[in-house]
Amino acid sequence: MVLSAETTALLDDVLMRFGVANASIHDIRSGRVNKHWRVETGDDTYALRRYTPQRSVSAVNYEHNILRHIDAHGWPVAAPLPSLEGTQTLAHVGGRMYSLFPFLTGSPAPQNARYARAKGRLLARLHRDLASWEAPGQRDGFGRAWELDLYTAANCGFSTLNELLFAFGQEHAEIARVVRAQKYAMLRELSVLGFGELPAVLCHFDFHHDNLLFQRGELSGLLDLDLAHLDARVADVASSIFLDCFAPPAYSEISPTLAAQFVGGYVEHAPLRDAELQLIVPLIRAAIMGLVVWRLAGWARGDDVQAALHSLHRSATERLPSFVRHRDELEAAVLQAGGR
């Protein structure tokens, strides 16, 4: 995609804040939340990110501090580069926030049982190394998996999910009905199973196929900690299963086999208690609901409304019904893999 002269001039201005000039800039059409460009200059290649307006300066600095921490622990992450102002890793241009990162190479792994197990082991190791970072409380704009009102308020003009669903339901009543019913079922189940009693630790929450790069079977890049925040570690496990354990060839339903391999790999490095294991599958529904809230907020803001509606329709008619139909099989596989 060829960039317009206006966009090129803007990005050149941003790059100058990081001491990068005479660069070749290419659009990267990936990333659900933020916008990215590939920047090439001489022998160096960078990734330039423009943050969504929904991220605060505090939230971005939180992410950058995490990246520096796990970079020091040997993880192949793209730690943010400082601007010409020295310690700052953010540039404010045209009312938006930008950061520059080294460009990491590699390819996503095949979605098979061997790599699912390897990813489970990697997530357990990541949780171990994240635990040594002293978090200054919860990240601004984020909350635990069941705090859907918090996510709603942070990402659109509605203060609660029920208010947002009421507005959305004026035009899309059936989708709103399904989402509301699933919300209450999720909250009841998580409450009964003691989700609120689990300790909140630092988690990745975007640990999946697109964000894990491999070369010759080894991890060469761990990308995108833009969603990292405090929650139960099994909420992160469930999120990864939802994002990365789909069954071929249609990749529309979660594979119990891949989910079991992921959990099996995780417990090789970090055993899970019975109370945690019992929450993994219910938290997969919470992960689906997190996607729903994000799409509803996009609809409310008027951001790519057709894509938001397509995703919401798919969640109401495919993702959530499929979860309900297959949850017994999924639960049996996960519990057995966890050693229960």
C-alpha positions in Angstrom: 0.0 0.0 0.0 1.5 3.4 -1.1 1.4 6.0 1.6 0.0 9.4 0.9 2.3 12.4 0.8 0.6 13.8 3.9 1.0 10.5 5.9 4.6 10.2 4.8 5.4 13.7 6.0 3.7 13.1 9.3 5.6 9.8 9.9 8.9 11.5 8.8 8.3 14.0 11.5 7.6 11.3 14.1 10.7 9.4 13.1 12.9 12.5 13.5 11.9 12.5 17.2 13.8 9.2 17.4 16.7 10.3 15.3 15.7 8.3 12.2 15.9 10.1 8.9 15.7 9.2 5.1 13.7 6.1 5.9 11.6 3.9 3.7 8.2 3.4 5.3 5.8 0.6 4.5 2.3 -0.1 5.8 1.8 -3.1 8.0 -1.8 -4.3 7.7 -1.9 -6.1 11.0 -2.8 -5.4 14.6 -6.4 -5.1 15.9 -5.8 -2.2 18.2 -2.9 -0.1 17.1 -1.5 0.9 13.7 2.0 -0.2 12.6 4.5 0.6 9.9 7.8 -1.1 8.8 10.6 1.4 8.7 13.9 0.7 6.8 17.0 2.8 6.9 20.4 1.6 5.9 21.0 -1.7 7.7 18.3 -1.1 10.4 14.7 -2.1 10.3 12.1 -0.8 12.8 8.5 -1.1 13.7 6.7 2.2 14.2 3.5 2.1 16.3 0.7 4.6 16.6 -1.3 3.9 19.7 -5.1 3.8 19.8 -6.6 6.9 21.4 -8.0 4.6 24.1 -4.5 4.1 25.6 -3.3 6.6 28.2 0.3 7.7 28.6 0.3 5.8 31.9 -0.9 2.6 30.2 1.7 2.9 27.5 4.5 3.5 29.9 3.3 0.5 31.9 3.7 -1.7 28.8 7.2 -0.2 28.0 8.4 -0.9 31.5 7.3 -4.6 31.2 9.1 -4.9 27.8 12.3 -3.6 29.3 11.9 -6.0 32.3 11.5 -9.2 30.2 14.1 -8.0 27.7 16.6 -8.1 30.6 15.4 -11.6 31.3 16.5 -12.8 27.8 13.1 -12.8 26.1 13.3 -11.9 22.3 11.1 -8.8 22.6 11.2 -5.5 20.9 12.0 -3.1 23.8 11.0 0.5 22.9 13.7 2.8 21.7 14.3 6.1 23.4 13.5 9.4 21.6 16.0 12.2 21.3 14.6 13.5 24.6 16.6 10.7 26.3 14.5 8.5 28.6 11.2 9.1 26.8 10.0 6.3 24.6 6.9 8.1 23.4 6.6 10.8 20.7 3.5 13.0 20.7 2.6 14.3 17.2 -0.7 15.6 15.9 -2.5 14.6 19.1 -1.4 10.9 18.8 1.2 8.8 20.6 4.0 6.9 18.7 6.7 4.5 19.7 9.6 2.9 17.8 10.8 -0.6 18.2 13.3 -2.9 16.7 11.8 -5.1 14.0 11.8 -8.8 15.0 12.1 -11.5 12.4 10.6 -15.0 12.2 7.4 -16.7 11.3 4.4 -17.9 13.2 4.5 -21.6 14.0 2.2 -24.2 12.5 -1.0 -24.7 14.5 -0.4 -28.3 15.6 -0.2 -30.3 18.8 3.6 -30.0 19.1 3.7 -26.3 18.9 0.6 -25.9 21.1 2.5 -27.8 23.9 5.6 -25.7 23.3 3.5 -22.5 23.6 2.0 -23.7 26.8 5.6 -24.2 28.2 6.6 -20.7 27.0 3.6 -19.0 28.6 4.4 -20.7 32.0 8.0 -19.5 31.7 6.8 -16.0 30.8 4.5 -15.9 33.8 7.5 -16.8 36.0 9.7 -14.0 34.6 6.8 -11.5 34.6 6.3 -12.2 38.3 9.6 -10.6 39.3 8.4 -7.2 38.0 7.0 -5.0 40.7 3.7 -3.9 39.2 2.5 -0.4 40.4 -1.1 -1.7 40.7 -3.5 -2.5 37.8 -2.8 -0.9 34.4 -4.9 2.1 33.6 -8.0 1.1 31.5 -7.7 -2.6 32.3 -9.3 -5.0 34.7 -9.9 -8.6 35.4 -11.7 -10.9 33.0 -15.1 -10.3 34.5 -14.8 -6.6 35.0 -16.7 -5.9 31.7 -18.1 -2.5 32.9 -14.6 -1.3 33.4 -13.6 -2.2 29.9 -16.7 -0.6 28.5 -16.1 2.7 30.2 -12.4 2.7 29.2 -13.2 2.2 25.5 -16.3 4.1 24.7 -18.8 6.7 25.9 -21.0 4.2 28.0 -20.2 3.6 31.6 -21.6 0.1 31.8 -22.0 -2.9 29.5 -25.8 -2.9 30.1 -26.1 0.7 29.0 -24.1 -0.1 25.8 -26.2 -3.3 25.2 -29.4 -1.3 25.6 -28.2 1.2 22.9 -26.9 -1.6 20.6 -30.1 -3.6 21.1 -32.2 -0.8 19.6 -30.8 -1.9 16.2 -29.6 -5.4 16.9 -32.0 -6.9 19.4 -31.1 -10.6 19.0 -27.4 -10.2 19.3 -27.9 -8.0 22.4 -30.1 -10.7 23.9 -27.5 -13.4 23.4 -24.7 -11.3 24.7 -26.6 -10.3 27.8 -27.6 -13.9 28.6 -24.0 -15.1 28.2 -22.7 -12.2 30.3 -24.8 -13.2 33.3 -24.1 -16.9 32.8 -20.3 -16.1 32.8 -20.5 -13.9 35.9 -22.5 -16.5 37.9 -20.2 -19.4 37.0 -17.0 -17.5 37.7 -18.4 -16.3 41.0 -19.4 -19.9 42.1 -16.0 -21.2 41.1 -14.1 -18.6 43.2 -12.5 -16.7 40.4 -12.3 -13.5 42.5 -10.2 -15.4 45.1 -7.4 -16.2 42.7 -4.3 -13.9 42.9 -3.9 -11.3 40.2 -0.5 -11.5 38.5 1.0 -9.9 35.5 -0.2 -11.6 32.2 0.3 -11.2 28.5 -3.3 -11.6 27.2 -2.3 -11.7 23.5 -0.1 -14.8 23.6 -1.1 -16.5 20.3 0.0 -17.5 16.8 0.5 -14.0 15.3 2.6 -12.7 18.2 5.0 -15.7 18.6 7.7 -15.8 15.9 9.9 -18.8 15.4 13.1 -19.6 13.5 14.4 -23.1 13.2 12.1 -24.2 15.9 13.2 -21.6 18.4 11.3 -18.5 19.6 12.7 -15.5 17.8 10.1 -12.9 18.7 7.5 -12.3 21.4 5.3 -9.5 20.2 2.7 -7.1 21.4 2.3 -6.7 25.2 -0.2 -3.9 24.5 -2.9 -5.9 26.4 -0.7 -7.0 29.4 -2.2 -6.4 32.8 -3.0 -8.0 36.1 -5.3 -11.0 36.4 -5.3 -14.7 37.3 -2.8 -16.7 35.3 -5.4 -19.1 34.2 -7.3 -16.2 32.6 -4.2 -15.8 30.4 -4.1 -19.5 29.6 -7.8 -19.4 28.6 -7.2 -16.4 26.4 -4.4 -18.2 24.6 -6.6 -21.2 24.1 -9.4 -19.1 22.7 -7.0 -17.2 20.3 -4.8 -20.1 19.2 -6.3 -23.5 19.6 -8.7 -23.7 16.7 -9.4 -27.0 15.0 -8.5 -27.3 11.3 -9.6 -27.2 8.5 -12.2 -24.5 9.2 -10.6 -23.0 12.3 -13.9 -22.0 13.7 -14.1 -24.2 16.8 -11.7 -24.7 19.7 -9.9 -28.0 19.4 -9.9 -30.0 22.7 -6.7 -31.8 21.5 -4.8 -28.5 21.0 -6.2 -27.0 24.2 -5.1 -30.1 26.1 -1.6 -29.9 24.6 -1.4 -26.2 25.6 -2.4 -26.9 29.2 -0.1 -29.9 29.3 2.8 -27.8 28.3 2.0 -25.2 30.8 1.8 -27.5 33.8 5.1 -29.1 32.9 6.7 -25.8 34.1 4.0 -24.4 36.4 1.5 -26.9 38.0 -2.0 -25.6 38.4 -4.3 -26.2 41.5 -7.6 -27.9 41.0 -9.4 -24.5 41.6 -7.4 -23.0 38.7 -7.9 -26.0 36.3 -11.7 -25.8 36.9 -11.7 -22.2 35.8 -9.9 -22.5 32.5 -12.9 -23.4 30.4 -15.3 -20.9 32.0 -12.6 -18.3 31.4 -12.6 -19.2 27.7 -16.2 -17.8 27.6 -14.9 -14.7 29.4 -12.3 -14.3 26.7 -15.0 -14.5 24.0 -17.0 -11.9 26.0 -13.9 -9.7 26.1 -13.8 -9.7 22.3 -17.5 -8.9 22.3 -17.1 -5.9 24.5 -14.2 -4.6 22.4 -16.3 -4.9 19.3 -19.3 -3.3 20.9 -17.1 -0.4 22.0 -15.8 -0.1 18.4 -19.4 0.0 17.2 -20.2 2.7 19.8 -17.3 4.8 18.6 -18.2 4.4 15.0 -14.9 2.6 14.2 -15.2 0.2 11.2 -18.8 -0.5 12.1 -19.3 -3.2 9.5 -16.3 -5.2 10.8 -17.6 -4.8 14.4 -21.1 -6.0 13.4 -19.7 -9.0 11.5 -17.6 -10.0 14.5 -20.5 -9.5 16.9 -22.8 -11.6 14.7 -20.2 -14.3 14.5 -19.8 -14.3 18.3 -23.6 -14.5 18.9 -24.3 -17.2 16.2 -21.0 -19.2 16.1 -18.4 -18.6 18.8 -20.7 -18.7 21.9 -23.0 -21.4 20.7 -20.0 -23.6 19.7 -18.5 -23.0 23.2 -21.7 -24.2 24.8 -22.0 -27.3 22.6 -18.4 -28.5 23.0 -17.6 -27.3 26.6 -18.0 -30.8 28.2 -15.5 -32.3 25.8 -13.2 -29.3 26.2 -13.4 -29.4 29.9 -12.6 -33.1 30.1 -9.5 -32.6 27.9 -8.2 -29.7 29.9 -8.7 -31.3 33.3 -7.0 -34.5 32.2 -4.1 -32.5 30.7 -3.7 -30.6 33.9 -3.3 -33.9 35.8 -6.7 -33.9 37.6 
